[in-house]
Amino acid sequence: MMSNFYTLDKNKNVVKTSFEDFMLSGGMGSSDKRRVVETFVDDNIKVSTVFLAINHNYIYLDPPLIFETMIFGGERNEDCYR
């Protein structure tokens, strides 16, 4: 069975892992550990990319979707890209 669980190593490289190892490593962990980058475009707009840890691409032949970028503020508030 294909694993759909991932962790980030200390250098933030993606590592595929088993469910058991995923849970032993703390699972999803805190949002601070999963945040890859956060950019403030101005005082009202923030763009944030987080590591999802679980593959959100349910067509397993395609590359895994394990990152999500969201916009907060402005006219594109809460736009989400995976």
Residue pairs with C-beta under 8 A, 6 or more apart in sequence:
2 60
3 16
3 17
3 18
3 19
4 54
4 55
4 60
4 64
5 16
5 17
5 18
5 19
5 21
5 22
5 53
5 54
5 55
6 14
6 15
6 16
6 17
6 22
6 51
6 53
6 54
6 55
6 64
6 66
7 14
7 15
7 17
7 21
7 22
7 25
7 53
8 14
8 15
8 33
8 34
8 51
9 15
12 36
12 51
14 51
14 66
17 25
22 53
27 53
28 34
28 53
28 54
29 53
31 50
34 50
34 51
34 52
34 53
35 48
35 49
35 50
35 51
36 49
36 50
36 51
36 67
37 48
37 49
38 46
38 47
38 48
38 49
39 46
39 47
39 48
40 46
41 47
41 74
44 73
44 74
45 71
45 72
45 73
45 74
46 71
46 72
46 73
47 69
47 70
47 71
47 72
48 69
48 70
48 72
49 67
49 68
49 69
50 67
50 68
50 70
51 66
51 67
52 65
52 66
52 67
52 68
52 82
53 66
54 66
55 64
55 65
55 66
56 64
56 65
56 66
56 68
56 82
57 63
57 64
57 65
57 82
65 82
67 82
68 80
68 81
68 82
69 80
69 81
69 82
70 78
70 79
70 80
70 81
71 77
71 78
71 79
72 78
